[in-house]
Every structure is written in C-alpha cells, then in structure tokens.
C-alpha cells in the first residue's frame, strides 16, 4: 500500500523552514511519507499540496498572533510569526473543507483551535491562577506532570487513561472552538487535548509526544493512530 502523504507545518528561523527530526521520525515509524511545507508557499501551490496530501500535521513553535482571536498582544512573552500564521491559517481553511485527518502538537493544538474559532491564554503565568509549571526545565524526553484523559475519547483508546507528559508551553487553549471537545486536562485544570466532536479524526495535544515516541509506545501511538486513520479511510 502507498504510504500516506502528510503535510508537515513546521517552524521558521533565520530565513529557513525548520523541522525537528523527531516529528518526521515519528511519522515515518507510523508508516507515513511526511512532506515539510516550505514557509513561503503561495496559496495556489498550497492548494495543490493540500489536495495531494492525505493528512495534516501542525507542529510546535512560537505563538500565534492574538489578533487572530480578537485580542491585543498581552506582553513581551508573546512571540509572533506572521508568515507562519498566514500559511497555517490558509492551510487549515483548506483542510477543514475536507475529511482528511489532522494532528496537532503544542502550537498545533493552539493553531487549529484558533483557526476554528477558539481562543488562548496568551501567557499562563500571567493569566491562569494556580497553574502548574508548564514550561519544564528538565530534558524533553522526561515527563513533568500528569494528564487525565477522558474515557470514550480517541486519546483514551491510545493512552488507557491518566498519563505523564512533558510540558513546554506558556500558552494554552482557553475557549475550545465549536466542533472540538476537551478530552484531557492537567491537574490544574489546563486543557491538554482536544478532539473533533464528530467521527472525523482531529487530535490535538499540548505536550510533545514526538520527544518520547522513540522509546514510549503511548507517545508513538498518537502518531500511529493518526496515520492508521488515513489508511482506514483509504480502504
């Protein structure tokens, strides 16, 4: 069977489109053919890529422009990349008109949520009283806090319930978009995962499973479930 083509929306740094190998390695292990989308891809080319793709992966990175959800920038902790915002919002608009699966990690959960009409906490320490430390100082392949997963969700099927995750974010989902439901929270109540409220495969997590996927079946299972959903749809 032909490997599913996954468009990967990565980061931009000093004139380069940048993507951690951990993302593409996890997708390759899941049996996909990942394709990193160049940052300056125009709308016509992006439309062709989205048509050819079988699924969409939104990776981690800097913050979204708060203007996308009707707010002004809160403080200097908010780091914006307008070029990436435009690319991802355009791609998501195309993707949502299809039934193709979507997976998002860290910024990815935020990007998809905002693109569908949701909002974010711009800076957790400033806006969320009693928050855990969501930006850990220990290595990325070590977990730092618990996440409780809702029974009956796709993520529950993958994880079996409560799990330990790493954490590298200062923003988070505040208001889930219409069409998305909360399927996991940290012990402080922070939203850690969203999924489609329909049969469509949309799975969005706030942590970085790619950092532990090489050694952890649950982390790799998130990528496997994403790619398997495409293979199932193609049968």
C-alpha positions as a printed NumPy array, in Angstrom:
array([[  0.   ,   0.   ,   0.   ],
       [  1.223,   3.501,  -0.829],
       [  2.4  ,   5.458,   2.197],
       [  0.041,   8.317,   3.172],
       [  1.446,  11.769,   2.426],
       [  1.399,  14.016,   5.496],
       [  1.904,  17.759,   5.108],
       [  4.061,  18.983,   7.996],
       [  3.724,  22.63 ,   9.034],
       [  6.944,  23.424,  10.823],
       [  8.85 ,  26.481,  12.109],
       [ 10.693,  29.399,  10.563],
       [ 14.104,  30.574,  11.735],
       [ 16.576,  32.973,  10.129],
       [ 15.217,  32.516,   6.622],
       [ 14.846,  28.738,   6.909],
       [ 11.903,  26.382,   7.199],
       [ 12.892,  24.31 ,  10.241],
       [ 11.542,  20.936,  11.386],
       [ 12.724,  18.683,  14.2  ],
       [ 13.609,  15.212,  13.01 ],
       [ 11.645,  13.829,  15.979],
       [  8.416,  14.856,  14.23 ],
       [  9.242,  13.285,  10.896],
       [ 10.833,  10.231,  12.531],
       [  7.613,   9.533,  14.46 ],
       [  5.564,   9.896,  11.273],
       [  7.961,   7.652,   9.352],
       [  7.739,   4.975,  12.059],
       [  3.945,   5.19 ,  11.767],
       [  4.206,   4.361,   8.065],
       [  3.686,   7.82 ,   6.569],
       [  5.559,   9.863,   3.994],
       [  5.996,  13.294,   5.651],
       [  6.398,  16.364,   3.448],
       [  7.574,  19.617,   5.062],
       [  5.739,  22.617,   3.615],
       [  8.092,  25.494,   2.678],
       [  7.282,  28.598,   4.691],
       [  6.719,  30.946,   1.741],
       [  4.452,  28.583,  -0.208],
       [  1.875,  30.666,  -2.089],
       [ -1.836,  29.955,  -1.912],
       [ -2.053,  28.212,  -5.304],
       [  0.84 ,  25.879,  -4.54 ],
       [ -0.511,  25.28 ,  -1.054],
       [ -3.868,  24.306,  -2.51 ],
       [ -2.19 ,  21.752,  -4.763],
       [ -0.223,  20.32 ,  -1.849],
       [ -3.345,  20.07 ,   0.315],
       [ -5.204,  18.29 ,  -2.479],
       [ -2.38 ,  15.777,  -2.898],
       [ -1.96 ,  15.205,   0.841],
       [ -3.712,  12.532,   2.883],
       [ -3.362,  14.272,   6.256],
       [ -2.106,  17.394,   8.012],
       [  0.328,  17.718,  10.905],
       [  0.704,  21.034,  12.756],
       [  3.917,  21.123,  14.783],
       [  5.131,  23.157,  17.746],
       [  6.711,  26.602,  17.62 ],
       [  6.205,  30.244,  18.526],
       [  2.918,  31.901,  19.494],
       [  0.002,  32.841,  17.28 ],
       [ -0.872,  36.492,  16.758],
       [ -3.581,  37.29 ,  19.356],
       [ -5.322,  39.368,  16.687],
       [ -6.397,  36.041,  15.145],
       [ -8.72 ,  35.545,  18.134],
       [ -9.675,  39.167,  18.657],
       [ -7.143,  40.25 ,  21.291],
       [ -4.2  ,  42.614,  21.56 ],
       [ -0.756,  41.341,  22.483],
       [ -0.62 ,  40.931,  26.279],
       [  3.098,  41.296,  26.999],
       [  6.585,  40.698,  25.67 ],
       [  6.429,  36.951,  26.318],
       [  4.214,  36.622,  23.226],
       [  6.436,  35.812,  20.228],
       [  4.68 ,  36.079,  16.86 ],
       [  5.495,  34.844,  13.347],
       [  3.033,  36.398,  10.887],
       [  4.391,  34.401,   7.941],
       [  3.771,  31.098,   9.667],
       [  0.363,  32.231,  10.921],
       [ -0.752,  33.072,   7.381],
       [  0.495,  29.762,   5.983],
       [ -1.173,  27.648,   8.671],
       [ -4.468,  29.527,   8.712],
       [ -4.718,  29.222,   4.922],
       [ -3.865,  25.526,   5.003],
       [ -6.277,  24.84 ,   7.838],
       [ -9.067,  26.584,   5.948],
       [ -8.468,  24.212,   3.048],
       [ -8.06 ,  21.161,   5.283],
       [-11.33 ,  21.757,   7.137],
       [-13.25 ,  21.608,   3.858],
       [-12.105,  18.   ,   3.508],
       [-12.46 ,  14.961,   5.762],
       [ -8.699,  14.381,   5.912],
       [ -7.218,  13.68 ,   9.374],
       [ -5.462,  16.398,  11.365],
       [ -2.894,  16.009,  14.152],
       [ -1.546,  18.936,  16.155],
       [  1.197,  19.153,  18.797],
       [  1.868,  22.075,  21.198],
       [  1.465,  25.156,  18.981],
       [ -0.502,  22.786,  16.759],
       [ -3.392,  22.457,  19.226],
       [ -3.436,  26.233,  19.553],
       [ -3.252,  26.879,  15.819],
       [ -6.098,  24.526,  14.939],
       [ -8.228,  25.747,  17.834],
       [ -7.777,  29.402,  16.843],
       [ -8.325,  28.603,  13.162],
       [-11.661,  27.011,  14.082],
       [-12.733,  29.986,  16.212],
       [-11.336,  29.281,  19.692],
       [ -9.202,  31.43 ,  21.993],
       [ -5.988,  31.078,  24.014],
       [ -4.38 ,  32.102,  27.257],
       [ -1.587,  34.31 ,  25.93 ],
       [  0.657,  33.791,  28.956],
       [ -0.213,  31.146,  31.537],
       [  1.763,  32.619,  34.493],
       [  0.048,  35.996,  33.975],
       [ -3.464,  34.742,  33.283],
       [ -4.046,  31.396,  34.999],
       [ -4.037,  31.436,  38.795],
       [ -2.732,  28.268,  40.424],
       [ -1.131,  26.944,  37.251],
       [  1.441,  24.168,  37.324],
       [  4.849,  24.73 ,  35.767],
       [  4.032,  24.137,  32.111],
       [  7.486,  25.009,  30.818],
       [  9.747,  22.374,  32.344],
       [ 13.493,  22.738,  32.903],
       [ 14.263,  19.014,  32.729],
       [ 15.053,  17.282,  29.379],
       [ 12.257,  16.881,  26.827],
       [ 12.261,  13.085,  26.998],
       [ 11.325,  13.184,  30.694],
       [  7.734,  13.759,  31.913],
       [  6.903,  16.566,  34.324],
       [  3.182,  16.376,  35.133],
       [  0.087,  14.193,  34.955],
       [ -2.652,  14.466,  32.359],
       [ -6.075,  12.91 ,  32.916],
       [ -7.712,  11.65 ,  29.732],
       [-11.48 ,  11.438,  29.241],
       [-12.968,   7.981,  28.81 ],
       [-14.52 ,   7.332,  25.417],
       [-12.086,   9.591,  23.573],
       [ -9.614,   8.604,  20.861],
       [ -6.828,   9.649,  23.202],
       [ -8.172,   7.334,  25.914],
       [ -8.027,   4.443,  23.449],
       [ -4.358,   5.28 ,  22.848],
       [ -3.283,   6.04 ,  26.424],
       [ -5.617,   3.955,  28.579],
       [ -6.309,   6.932,  30.856],
       [ -4.057,   9.033,  33.072],
       [ -0.55 ,   9.592,  31.7  ],
       [  2.599,  11.538,  32.466],
       [  3.699,  14.081,  29.855],
       [  6.438,  16.578,  29.209],
       [  5.493,  20.268,  29.022],
       [  6.997,  23.175,  27.087],
       [  4.392,  25.896,  26.644],
       [  3.433,  29.252,  28.117],
       [  0.173,  29.492,  26.157],
       [ -2.81 ,  27.139,  26.171],
       [ -6.368,  26.706,  24.954],
       [ -8.761,  28.998,  26.806],
       [-12.014,  28.547,  24.89 ],
       [-12.322,  25.45 ,  22.682],
       [-13.631,  26.109,  19.187],
       [-17.027,  24.875,  18.067],
       [-16.567,  21.359,  16.745],
       [-13.839,  20.495,  19.242],
       [-14.228,  18.88 ,  22.656],
       [-11.846,  18.73 ,  25.601],
       [-10.507,  15.203,  26.107],
       [ -7.64 ,  15.764,  28.549],
       [ -6.626,  18.166,  31.319],
       [ -3.637,  18.668,  33.597],
       [ -4.082,  18.547,  37.363],
       [ -4.513,  22.339,  37.452],
       [ -7.417,  22.097,  35.002],
       [ -5.441,  23.307,  31.995],
       [ -6.682,  21.89 ,  28.693],
       [ -4.161,  19.377,  27.373],
       [ -6.036,  17.787,  24.455],
       [ -8.867,  18.486,  22.044],
       [-10.592,  16.204,  19.562],
       [-13.279,  16.548,  16.942],
       [-16.78 ,  16.107,  18.353],
       [-17.657,  14.161,  15.183],
       [-16.293,  10.985,  13.625],
       [-13.583,  12.935,  11.817],
       [-10.037,  12.376,  13.072],
       [ -8.809,  15.598,  14.64 ],
       [ -6.486,  15.001,  17.587],
       [ -4.644,  17.891,  19.228],
       [ -2.309,  17.635,  22.22 ],
       [ -0.497,  20.331,  24.175],
       [  2.602,  18.304,  25.055],
       [  5.384,  16.935,  22.811],
       [  4.898,  13.174,  22.239],
       [  7.499,  13.216,  19.453],
       [ 10.23 ,  13.679,  22.075],
       [  9.48 ,  10.309,  23.679],
       [  7.943,   8.417,  20.746],
       [ 11.231,   6.622,  20.058],
       [ 11.007,   4.835,  23.416],
       [  7.375,   5.107,  24.528],
       [  4.518,   3.152,  22.942],
       [  1.854,   5.62 ,  24.07 ],
       [  3.673,   8.59 ,  22.561],
       [  4.296,   6.746,  19.296],
       [  0.711,   5.539,  19.453],
       [ -0.547,   9.087,  18.891],
       [  1.257,   9.216,  15.537],
       [  0.266,   5.63 ,  14.725],
       [ -3.428,   6.371,  15.347],
       [ -3.23 ,   9.418,  13.08 ],
       [ -1.647,   7.538,  10.189],
       [ -3.85 ,   4.458,  10.71 ],
       [ -6.947,   6.634,  10.46 ],
       [ -5.815,   7.615,   6.967],
       [ -5.139,   4.014,   5.975],
       [ -8.599,   3.028,   7.264],
       [-10.272,   5.785,   5.268],
       [ -8.444,   4.709,   2.136],
       [ -9.639,   1.109,   2.277]])
